[in-house]
Amino acid sequence: MSTIIRASAPAKVNLVFEVGQLAANGYHPVNSLFLALDLREELTLAKGELGTGISIYVHGDSIPESHINAVPTDQSNLVHKTAALFAKKLGVATPDLQIDIHKRIPVAGGMAGGSADAAATPRFTIEELAQVGAELGSDVPFCIYGGMALGTGRGEVITPLEDLSFETNWLLCASSKGLSTPTVFAAFDEIGFGTAFTDLNDISAVSSAQELGSRMSNDLEQAAFSLMPSLSEQVAQLEELGAIRAMVSGSGPTIAALFESEAKAIEVSKVLISQGVVALTAKGGAQGSRLDG
Ligand code: ATP
């Protein structure tokens, strides 16, 4: 099998996720603050036998096997959809490709795992990919840009922001069960509306992890708690163990906890791992999708 290309894209956390009232187009407008983490999905693409189309193989050993097994390998995989969409836009037949996905991002965890895979699928220019990416999912454009950015519209309209002046240290607690994003939004609608949208343009000037933690918020958190009550206990436990702030990431159920130092995040991860929790450490920010070779 001749390797054509290797590419990667980052996980995201939403430092702020504000959700507006359901609009006539069926979507909730959001005001989101994204941060990319150095937890990266890696794609390796090789040319397949003539006429075999796209075949996908998914593996990874840092997340539970149940997560790997939950990823479809057929036409519904976002990488398949991305490659097919590119081929259509270019007016060419769907390519014969063997695609290997090395998964590190918890699946259905609110950390844009599938979107990162789509964003890593080799491409045209970054702007063209971002445009095509938005058709595939609201988080795809951010995974292409990386760094820190505002997301408006459905979250797909990206305004890149200056990076923070310091590195952030995260502990991510994955759940063995996923939460579907539409279900979380439906629970949000039942609970009521979120906070008003705030101006997040000054966020790059924040000078410490403490200050950043005090700015974090997620309008979907109560909805995720209502569907999975254990999540609120996990948030409380992480803060008791020393997190500056622990919060549901996006639509959950992954909990993203911000720590003062890498050493502290690792120390707490060991406690949680000994209790059977899937706890991953990561740093923010990180580059968007890129070719690695
Ligand atoms: P987001 O944070 O962008 O809302 P998420 O991280 O919560 O997304 P994903 O990991 O992207 O969720 O997976 C959501 C669902 O998408 C999965 O349950 C799976 O069925 C499907 N899916 C399709 N392609 C992929 C892929 N490449 N990786 C993971 N899931 C995929």
Residues whose N, C-alpha, C, O or C-beta is under 5 A from the ligand:
A	BS01	ATP	A70 V71 P72 S76 N77 L78 V79 P106 V107 A108 G109 G110 M111 A112 G113 G114 S115 D117 D139 L179 T181 G250 G252
